[in-house]
C-alpha cells in the first residue's frame, strides 16, 4: 500500500553488510505482490531520493512476537 508520502510493504531482511567506509547496506526480500512498492523504490533510486524508514516487527503466527521474545530473553 502506498500514498503520496509513504511506501508501505511487508519484507524480510535478507542481508546486512558493513561497507569499507563503515556505512551499512541492507537488503530486503519483498513478496510477489509488492511490485508497486518496488517500482516506487526504483523511482526513488533513479532520482536520488533519500528515504527515512521505520520498520515494524510483525507477529509470527507460530512463534508469537519475535521482538518481545528478544526483549524478554
C-alpha positions as CSV (number, residue, x, y, z in Angstrom):
1,X,0.0,0.0,0.0
2,X,1.3,3.5,-0.8
3,X,0.1,7.1,-0.7
4,X,1.8,10.3,-1.8
5,X,4.3,10.3,1.0
6,X,4.6,6.7,2.1
7,X,5.7,3.4,0.6
8,X,4.4,0.5,2.7
9,X,5.2,-3.2,2.2
10,X,5.9,-6.4,4.1
11,X,9.5,-7.6,3.9
12,X,12.2,-9.8,5.4
13,X,15.8,-8.8,6.0
14,X,17.8,-10.8,3.5
15,X,21.3,-9.4,4.3
16,X,23.1,-6.7,6.3
17,X,26.6,-5.7,5.2
18,X,29.2,-3.2,6.5
19,X,30.9,-1.4,3.7
20,X,34.5,-0.3,3.6
21,X,33.7,3.2,4.8
22,X,31.7,1.9,7.7
23,X,28.3,2.6,6.2
24,X,25.7,-0.2,6.3
25,X,23.8,-1.7,3.4
26,X,20.6,-3.6,4.0
27,X,18.8,-5.9,1.5
28,X,15.1,-6.7,1.9
29,X,13.1,-9.6,0.3
30,X,9.6,-8.4,-0.7
31,X,6.7,-10.7,-1.6
32,X,5.5,-11.1,-5.1
33,X,2.5,-8.7,-4.6
34,X,4.8,-5.8,-3.7
35,X,5.6,-4.9,-7.3
36,X,4.1,-1.4,-7.0
37,X,6.2,-0.6,-3.9
38,X,9.2,-2.0,-5.7
39,X,8.6,0.3,-8.6
40,X,8.3,3.3,-6.2
41,X,11.6,2.3,-4.6
42,X,13.2,2.0,-8.0
43,X,12.0,5.5,-8.9
44,X,13.5,6.8,-5.6
45,X,16.8,5.2,-6.5
46,X,16.7,6.7,-10.0
47,X,16.0,10.2,-8.7
48,X,18.4,10.0,-5.8
49,X,15.7,10.3,-3.2
50,X,17.0,9.7,0.3
51,X,14.4,7.9,2.5
52,X,13.6,7.6,6.2
53,X,12.5,4.1,7.1
54,X,10.5,2.9,10.1
55,X,10.4,-0.9,10.3
56,X,7.8,-2.6,12.5
57,X,8.3,-6.2,13.5
58,X,5.2,-8.4,12.7
59,X,3.9,-11.1,14.9
60,X,4.8,-14.6,13.7
61,X,1.7,-16.9,13.8
62,X,3.7,-19.8,15.0
63,X,6.2,-18.3,17.4
64,X,4.4,-15.1,18.6
65,X,6.0,-11.7,18.5
66,X,9.8,-12.0,17.7
67,X,10.6,-8.6,19.2
68,X,9.0,-9.5,22.5
69,X,11.0,-12.7,22.6
70,X,14.3,-10.8,22.0
71,X,13.5,-8.3,24.7
72,X,12.5,-11.0,27.2
73,X,15.4,-13.4,26.6
